[in-house]
Structures are given as C-alpha cells and as structure tokens.
Amino acid sequence: FPGKTQLDISADESAKIPTEPIIDSISPLSWWRAGRRIRRLNPDLLIFKYWMPFFAPAYGVIARLVKKNIRTKIMFICDNIVPHERRVGDTFLTKFAFKPGDFFIVQSQAVREQLLELAPQAKHRVVPHPVYEIFGQPLDKAEARRRLNLSDERVILFFGYVRPYKGLEVLLQAMPEILRRVKLRLLVVGEFYENEAAFRKQVADLQIADAVTIHADFVANEEVNLYFSACDVVVLPYRSATQSGIVQIAYQLNKPCIVTDVGGLAEVVHDNQTGFVAPPENPIALAEAVVRFYRQNKEREFVENVKLEKKKYSWDYMIDVIENFAGSDQ
C-alpha cells in the first residue's frame, strides 16, 4: 500500500454504514470462517464488489462455500475486470473468483467486453456507476475558492489517487501550452501512489509552479465538494480506464469534465455536451480541449447539460437490476 493511510478520516457519521469486518484478505482461515458464517445465514443473494484480482482468492473460496446452499445466488458488481496495473496470474485468479457467479453487473461497455472475454456465457447487465450522494451539494464557487485561498479567475481540477494510469504527467506536460493561451490554475488533489517528488520536479522543470497547487493528502468526505465547487472543470487525462467514479462525483456537483477517450469515459462524458473528449497520451490535444473550454465559454452550457445527464445515473436503477436478478430463475 503506497498511500499515507487506509483509514477514513471523515467526520460525517451519516455516511458511515455499520459493518463488521470478518475477512482478512491474506488469511485463508478467515475466508473459510466467513464463508461458513454467510452460509449459515442462508441468504437469497451474496454480492461481491470486484475491482482487482488481489481479492479473487478470498472471494472465490467464500463464494464456493456459500454456493453449497442451493437457494443462494452469487452476484459480482464489477468496477474493473482487467486491472489497471496488470500482473502475472490476473486472468487465472479472476476466472477462479467468477466461476461460482450467477449474475454480473458491469459499469461500462469496456468492462462488459472484458467480462465476455473471460466468461462468454455470463448473465450480465450494464449499469453505469450511480452518482455519489455522500458529498453534499455544490457550494458557491466564490465561497469555495475563498476557503481554499484561491484568487485565480480560472481553475481546473485533477482529483483522486495519483497512479500510473491516471496520466497526471500528461496534464502537466500540457500546462505550458495551456498557460501560453489561457491564464489559469491547476489544482491537483489526492494521495500519491507514485513518487510525489518526481511530479514536483516535473512542475519545476516545466516552469509552471506558479500555476499549479498540489494537495497531496486524502480528502475527507465533507471536504470533497469544496474542491469540486472551486473549479470550473474537472480534467481526467487517463492513459487507461474502465470508468471513473470521479466523473460521477463531478456530475453530482454539477461540474463538466474533460476526459481522454479510453475505456468507458466517453460513454458518460459526451463530447461537446457535458465536456470534451480528447485522445489519450496527447498533451497538445488535451491542452486544446482545455483552451477551447474557456475560449468558447462552454461552462454554463455544459453545466446545464450535466444537470440533465446525471438523472440517468440513479441508485434506484441499480437497485432494480439487482432485485430483478435476485428474483430471476437461473
């Protein structure tokens, strides 16, 4: 684990769901105990949230133990199937976890394609990631900037863990061209899962330090809307993706996005409607998208479109699909 902490420091107790941790992901004995305990509960449906093969051995063992109950069905809700940083054995482990599965919910067409490569007969539905509702409502932009000590007229936001596939260095490479044409501030917010010093050196080498603010810490739930409300647009320069929960946070807080055309990002960010879609690994094209956003005064138009688009991403729809699956015949 390369981050600073895995503990949720949020003060908002309403967002915390009472849970009892019963699985140690590296202790097979805990898998057996958990499987036996869930089996005794005899549930109608057991749901696994799947996003990386590291958890596949635990999930596969638990699913097989619970599956001994004839009535219990197994569902996997998949953020990713092929991990962003691949390792030897990923495919084998994923197949091991998925074999007992009865139903699969995938959250983009890109993930659907990955699922069907591994399990062509898998019973599945594509359900986009619902918008987050735990980060409150949008704040007044001027007030958010005042609280963050931002005096800039224009602000773009990169938010989330800094990992290789997120492409932050591509956005930094784009900044000199952006700043040559539009004066703005880039706000980078999130823990670094890479070498933070290397990014700060890149900022210095590109001579853009005066236009870049880095907040390299975990952000508590009650502060997330502060950063999104302070920006004009969220920029996701990803090298690869399936989908991104960052888009769903942005939509909940009425913010347009500039994304790269990888995975399922273009499925939720509609080019020239709720944001712009640029080719990946292309700092010049990314810079052009940012400049176009400001030169064509797209913010107001995109925000209104986001307010309409986000209605598609409801939790009610996700619940309906889960309940229909759970009540269906094999």
N, C-alpha and C positions, 0 to 999 in steps of 0.2 A: 504494500500500500504506500504510494508515494506522496499522499497528501499530508496535511497537518493533523487532521482529526476526523474520525468517523462518527463523532457524537453530534447530535442535533442540538445546537445551542439556542434554538428559537424559544422565545418566552411565551408564545401564544399556545396555551394549553388546549384550546379548542381544535387545533389542527392535529393533535396527537391522538392516535387511536390506541385504546388499551390493548396490549399484546403480551403474550408470554413467549419468550424465546425458548424453543425446545430443540433447535438444530444447531450443531456445530459443524460447519461446512467441511472440516477436515477430521472429523471424528466419526468413523463408520458406526460405532456403537450408538451414537446419538441418532443416526439415521434409522437404525433398527428400532430404537425406542420410540421415535416419533411416528414411524410407520405403524407400529403396533398400537400406539395410542390413538392415532387417527382411525385405524381400522375398527377399534372398539366403539368409536363414535358412530360408525356406520353411516357416513354422510351420503347424500344423494350425489354431490359433486365436490371434487377436490380441484382447486385451481392453483396452478403454478405460474408465477411471473418469471418469464425466461428472457435473459439478455446476454448470458455468456456461459460457455461450456465449463467454466470452473465449478459451477454448481450442478452440472449434469450428473455426476456420480450420486450425489445425495438425492437429487430429485428422482433419478431412475430407480434407486433402491426403495425409496419411500413409496413411489407410485406402484411398484410391483407388490409390495406388502399390502397396500390398501386395496389394490385391484383384486385381491382374493375375495373381497366382498362382491358378490355378483351385482348388487344394486348400484355400487359406487362407480361414477363415471369420472374420467380424468380430463381436465382441460388445461392447455397451455396458452397463456396470453404472451405473445412474443414481440418484444421491442426489436430485438435482433435475433437472427439465427446464425449467421456467419459473423463472428466478432470483428470489431474494427481492427484490432491488432491480433492477427492470426498466429496460431501455434500448432505444432505437430499434435495430432490427435483430436483436434476440434471436431472434425466430422464424425469420427467414431463415437466420441462422448455425446454429441448431440443426438445421434441416432439411438444411442442407449437410453437417453432420457425420454425421447419421443415415442419409443416403441409402444409403451402402455397407453399412450394418449388416445382418447376418443375424439376430441374436438380441439381445434386450434383457432385462436383469434390472432390475426396478423394486422399490423397497424400501418402498412403501406403496401403498394403493389410490389415494390422491390423486395420486401420481406416475403410476400406471397411466392414470388419466383424462387427464392431461396428454399422455402419450405417444400415446394413441389419438386425441387431437385433432389431433396433428401427423402421425401415421402410422397410420391406421386398420387397416392390414393387418399391422402389426408383430407378429412372432412373439416372444412375451414370457412371462415368469413373474414373479409377485410373490413376492419372497423378503425377509422382514424383515431389517433390519440385524442381523447377529450381535452378541452381546455382546463387549465388548472383554476381552482376556485379558492385556494387557500392563501392567496397573496393579496387579498383585499381588492379595492377599487383603485382606478387611476387617480393620481394626485394632480394638482395644478402644476404645470411644468415649471413655472417661475418659482413656486414654493419648493419643489423638489430640488431645483438647481441651487437655490439659496441654502438649503440644508446640507447640500454636498459641496458648498463653496465653489460652485461653477459659475463663472461670469460670462462664459462664451455664448455667442449668438446661436451657434450650431453645434450639436453634439451627436455623435454616433456611438453605438454601444456594441461591444463584444462581451457576451455574458456566458459563464459556465466554466467547467473544468477545462484547463488548457492541456490538451492531449494531442498527439501527433496528427490524428485525422481531422482535428478541428481547424487546422490551417491558419492559425493566428499569424505565423510569419509571412504568409501570403498577403494578408491585410496590411501588415507593417510595410511590406515591400511596395504596396500600392499607395501608401500615405504620401510620399514625396510628390507624386503626380496629382493626388487629390489636393494637397495643400498649395500646389502651384496654381490651381484654378479656383479653389474654394477654401476659405478660412474656416476651420472647424476644430473640434477636439474629439479625439478618440478616447473613449472610456473603456478600459479593459478590466473586467470584474470577474474574479473566480480564482480558485486554487490552482496552482501549477502542478500538473503531473509530469511535467518536463522540467528541464533546467531553467529556472527563472532567470538566472544570471545571463544566460545566452540570449534571452529575449531583451533584457535591458541593454545588453551590449549592442544588439541589432538596432534598437531605438537610438542609441548614441551614435552608432556608425552612420545611420541614415540621417542624422541631424534633425530628428523630429521630436526630441524630448520635450520641447516647449508646447507640443500639441498632443501629447499622449499622457494620460493618467492611468496608472496601474494600481488596482486594489486587489492584492493577491491573497485574499482570505475568503473563507466560507461566508456566505451571506445568509443571515437568519431570515426565516420566512417573512417576518414583519418588516424587513428592510428591502425585500426584493422589488416591491412596487416603487420604491424611491428611485432606484437606478433606472428602471424602465420608464417611469414618468419623466425623468430628467432628459431623456434622449428624444431625438426626432425620428430615428430609425434604428433598427437592430440589424447588424451585419453578421452573417454566418458564412465565412469563407471556407467551408468544409472541403476536404480532399475526398472524403467518402462519407456515406451516411445511409441509414435506412429511413429514419425520420428523425425529427428533433423535438424534444419537449420544450426547447427554448422558443420555438415558433408558437407553441400553444400558450406559453406564458405571455409572449408578446401580444398575441391575439386577445387574450383575456384582458390585457391592459391597453388595448386599442392602439397597438403600435405596428406599423408596417415593417417588412423585413426585406433585406437584400441578401439573397442566398446564391449558392452555386448549384449548378444543375447536376446533382449527384443523388443517388438513391431516390427517396420519396419526397425530397424537399419541394420539387416543382409541382408535386401533387397538391400541396397545401398553400404554397405561395404562388399565386397566379401572376404571371409576368405582366407588368404594366397595369395591374388591377389592385392587388394587395401588396405589391412590392416589385422588385426586379429580380430576374434570374440571370446570372452570369455564368460563363464557362468556368470550370474549376482550374486551379493551378495557373491562373492568368491574372497577375496583378494589374495589368493595364486595363483589361476588360472590367475588373472589379472596380478600379478607380473610375472608369467611365460611368458605371452604374451609379456610384455614389454622387458623382458630379451631376449626372442627369437628374437625379432625385431633387437636388437643390436648384439647379438651373431652370428646371421646368416646374418648380413649385408644386411637387407632387404630394406633399404631406397631407394636406386636407382631403384631397380626393381619395388617397389610399386609406386614410383613417376611416372614412365613411364606408368604404368597401370592406374593410376589416370588420367593422361592426356587423355587417350583413353576413360575411363569410363565416364568422365564428359561431353563428347559430347552428351550423351543421355539426359542430363538434360537441355534442351534448353527452352527459353521463347517462341520461335516460336511454339513449340509443344503445350504448354499451351494455347496460343492464338488460334491455330487451333481448339482445343477441345471446347473452349468457343464459338467461332464463329459457329462451326457446331451445337452445342447445341442450340444456339440462333436462328439459321435458320431452325431448325427441327420442325416437327409437334409434337403436344402433343401426 
